[in-house]
Amino acid sequence: MAYKRQLQIALDRLDQGLARLHNLVKRGKNQEAIHYMNNDLKELYDELQNIISITPENDQSRVGFMGGR
């Protein structure tokens, strides 16, 4: 259950980050949006990718595996 909870938290954080990015672009703050994408949003994505790449203890809670890119 801890794996699913961590995954959901990371997904929620990424969703919030994408909403922030959308808001920045919508307001015409393109430079700030690019900076946000290259820093904060990238960290949120990396966090989610790391959680997905971890194999859970049992197969029932396994969501998937993303190979290294």
C-alpha positions in Angstrom: 0.0 0.0 0.0 2.9 2.4 0.7 3.9 2.1 -3.0 0.5 3.0 -4.3 0.3 6.0 -1.8 3.7 7.3 -2.9 2.7 6.9 -6.5 -0.5 8.8 -6.0 1.2 11.6 -4.2 3.8 11.9 -7.0 1.0 11.9 -9.6 -0.9 14.6 -7.7 2.3 16.8 -7.4 3.0 16.4 -11.1 -0.6 17.3 -11.9 -0.3 20.5 -9.7 2.9 21.3 -11.5 1.4 21.0 -14.9 -1.5 23.2 -13.8 1.0 25.8 -12.7 2.8 25.6 -16.0 -0.5 26.0 -17.9 -1.3 29.0 -15.8 2.1 30.6 -16.5 1.7 30.1 -20.3 -1.9 31.3 -20.2 -0.8 34.6 -18.6 2.0 35.0 -21.2 4.9 34.4 -18.8 6.8 32.3 -21.3 10.3 32.8 -19.9 9.1 32.0 -16.4 7.3 28.9 -17.8 10.4 27.7 -19.6 12.5 28.2 -16.4 9.8 26.3 -14.4 9.8 23.4 -16.9 13.6 23.1 -16.9 13.8 23.0 -13.1 10.8 22.4 -10.8 8.6 20.5 -13.3 11.5 18.3 -14.3 12.1 17.4 -10.7 8.5 16.4 -10.3 8.6 14.2 -13.4 11.9 12.6 -12.2 10.4 11.9 -8.8 7.4 10.1 -10.5 9.7 8.2 -12.9 11.8 7.0 -10.0 8.8 5.7 -8.1 7.4 3.9 -11.2 10.8 2.3 -11.8 10.9 0.8 -8.3 9.5 -2.7 -8.2 7.0 -3.1 -5.4 7.1 -6.0 -3.0 4.2 -7.9 -4.5 2.9 -8.2 -8.1 -0.6 -7.1 -7.1 0.5 -3.5 -6.4 2.7 -3.3 -9.5 1.7 -0.5 -11.8 4.3 -0.8 -14.4 8.0 -0.4 -15.3 9.6 2.3 -17.3 12.9 1.4 -18.7 15.8 3.8 -18.5 15.9 6.4 -21.3 
